[in-house]
Amino acid sequence: MEHGQETMTIVDEQGNEHVCEVILTFESKDYGKSYVLYHVLGKDNDETEEIEIHASSFIPNEDGEEDGELMPIEDDKEWEMVEETLNAFLGEEEEED
């Protein structure tokens, strides 16, 4: 699992670009995919508000870079696995504080 202060740009259905902070990336051998958890920057996020975390799967491009196409997660079991991974990550973050 990797996390840090990385950003990525996504384009929504209307063609608008949004800069997002990458919260966590990880791979699942069970599903044969990589995943990214992120939140959109600049949506009036202040320190007291909870941020909305988004999750997508992706397939890294040929040279291993993580800038492949984001794909929706549509399977309930896959969502459960992503949520469990996020909860474990958030638990580790709280222990470090």
C-alpha positions in Angstrom: 0.0 0.0 0.0 1.2 3.5 -0.8 0.1 6.8 0.4 1.4 10.4 0.4 0.8 13.8 -1.0 0.2 12.8 -4.6 -2.3 14.4 -6.8 -4.1 13.4 -10.0 -6.4 15.1 -12.3 -9.8 13.5 -13.2 -12.3 14.6 -15.9 -16.0 14.3 -15.0 -18.8 13.5 -17.3 -19.2 17.2 -18.3 -15.5 17.4 -19.3 -14.5 19.4 -16.2 -11.1 18.7 -14.7 -10.7 18.3 -11.0 -7.5 18.0 -9.0 -7.7 15.2 -6.5 -5.4 14.2 -3.6 -4.5 10.5 -3.7 -5.1 9.0 -0.3 -4.1 5.4 -0.9 -3.2 3.1 -3.8 -3.1 -0.7 -3.4 -3.4 -3.9 -5.4 -5.8 -6.9 -5.0 -4.6 -10.3 -6.1 -8.1 -11.6 -5.6 -9.5 -9.2 -8.2 -6.3 -8.7 -10.3 -6.7 -4.9 -10.2 -5.1 -1.9 -8.6 -7.2 0.6 -6.7 -6.9 4.3 -5.9 -8.8 6.1 -3.1 -8.9 9.9 -3.4 -10.8 13.1 -2.7 -11.4 16.1 -4.8 -9.4 19.2 -3.7 -10.9 22.7 -3.6 -14.5 21.7 -2.8 -14.5 24.1 0.2 -13.0 21.4 2.4 -12.1 22.9 5.7 -10.6 21.0 8.6 -14.0 20.5 10.4 -15.8 18.9 7.5 -15.5 15.3 6.6 -14.1 14.7 3.1 -15.8 12.6 0.6 -13.6 9.7 -0.4 -13.9 8.2 -3.9 -12.6 4.9 -5.0 -11.8 3.5 -8.5 -10.0 0.6 -9.9 -7.4 1.0 -12.6 -5.0 -1.0 -14.7 -1.4 0.5 -14.6 -0.1 1.3 -18.1 2.7 -0.8 -19.7 5.6 0.8 -17.9 4.0 0.4 -14.5 3.0 4.0 -14.1 -0.2 4.5 -12.2 -1.9 6.8 -14.7 -4.1 4.2 -16.3 -7.8 4.7 -16.9 -10.0 4.9 -13.8 -12.9 2.4 -13.8 -15.9 2.2 -11.5 -16.2 -0.5 -8.8 -19.5 -2.2 -9.5 -19.3 -5.4 -7.5 -20.6 -5.4 -3.9 -17.9 -7.9 -2.7 -15.2 -5.7 -4.3 -16.6 -2.6 -2.5 -16.5 -4.5 0.8 -12.8 -5.3 0.2 -12.0 -1.7 -0.7 -13.9 -0.4 2.4 -12.0 -2.9 4.7 -8.7 -1.8 3.2 -9.6 1.9 3.8 -10.7 1.2 7.3 -7.5 -0.6 8.1 -5.5 2.2 6.6 -7.4 4.9 8.6 -6.8 2.8 11.7 -3.1 2.8 11.1 -3.1 6.6 10.5 -4.9 7.2 13.8 -2.3 5.0 15.7 0.5 7.1 14.2 -1.0 10.4 15.4 
